[in-house]
Amino acid sequence: MPQVTAPVMYATGFALCVTFVLRAWGKHTRRNALPLPPGPRGLPLIGNMLDLNMAAPWLTYEQWGKQYGDLVYSRLLGREFVIINSAKIAHELLDQRATIYSDRPHLSMNKDLGVDFNSGFLPHGNEWRHHRKMFNVALNKRNVLQYQTVTLQKVHQLLENLLNTPKEYERHFNTLSVAVVMAVTYGYDVIPNNDPFVTKVEQFIDLLLSVFIPERAALFDTFPFLAHIPSWLPGGQYKKIATQCRALVVDVLNDPVTYVKDKMAAGTARKSLVYDLFEMENGRADEETIKAVAASVFLAGTETTTSTLLVFLLAMVLNPNVQSKAQEEIDRVIGRDRLPNFDDRPNLPYVEGVYLETFRWRPVLPLGLPHMTSTSDIYEGMYIPKGTNVIPNLWAMAHDERCFQEPMAFKPERHLTPDGALAHGISYHAFSYGRRICPGMHMAEQTVWTAIVSMLATLRIAKAKNEFGEEIDVNPGFTNGISSAPKPFDCCIVARSQSAKRLVLAKNRDE
């Protein structure tokens, strides 16, 4: 291995310093004396790196918002960041000025991990527009209604799984998420245990989430050598994980689409996103793009849906009064002789409040994905440079005390009018903003609502008890990274009644 001499090290350090100085001077001269948004003072070269909670950066950004305002400027290793801490500004910039704020920052980590195909990471351009067109055709609000029956079937299977082995609730939620996404995306029914498609995808997602956060990606882009530290050296775990991800992603992209093509050739293919896209292309299918779009749906939909249902379960354990009110409404509107369906949704405003509060209380993607400005902009007299990373802090928006009193409390009533009807105009959107809003949100909403109302109708969720019959307190912890979900906690899940259990078992037999 060649040695790095002291002169080379000094020259490299000097070059880095010059690069940072020139970049900073260039930004200064282009902003025509307009101020940048306020923010914390940083150190030379590294900026605000030492100020940031890298495990949960949304909490740092929220504190900055309280100190400096709803639009905060910071620097991290030469990169410029603007953090949006209010829904109002998110709407005004990401929605109303979408032509400026719809790009994505280039992250070398995407290619390292094999996810540069993902629609969510593509730069704003023709390729992204082609992906978006496919999403809009296959997963628009009207089209996802065609998947209501399969969604109900998978949720009914979830109920039986929870009744049989309630302590394995996280695995059951993941099974539901995967089953719905695989059915909708590929027309494929997953095998309950050790499904060959699902196993690879779960391995891939676990590896990806263990290393991918935007702040770490910025660090690797500034100091590329960090991504190439041998796996046997301290800090070299990333290179090993990246190699495993790239190997798995080949099968994640190819195998399910091959399954659909084989079924289409045999005339036995079910309706699915991939089937619709092949049909839409009229024999001129851009197969590589279809693979990328389908895999993007799967990777985005499974983990987030599972995490959202874990949030709901935790909220019910901690708020038994909310559960009781929701069940009283279900019993009054639906009765106890059948399971809920989508026709019941307009008549269950309190359940809708529980559903909305689940997304707001603990956002599972607290920062969404970073946007990037494609040109410079001026907002309320503040200069936002071209190439700035723009981060919508969904956590701060969901916990904005000006919009949500007692934001850490789980209160479905905040989404209702005084007479109990569903309120409108709540200033928070769980699926982000602008042209980069989650394209699968209608499918996700359909799955989560169905699971919530079905669990409330049939199950009683409570704190677990020890051998002395005493309730075990729950002190919830949450995972960190690009997503945030409740860590495992003890709880008790049983049927609300014998009739509810019989309904579930009978429904699954019929289906």
Disulfide bonds with the S-S distance in Angstrom:
none
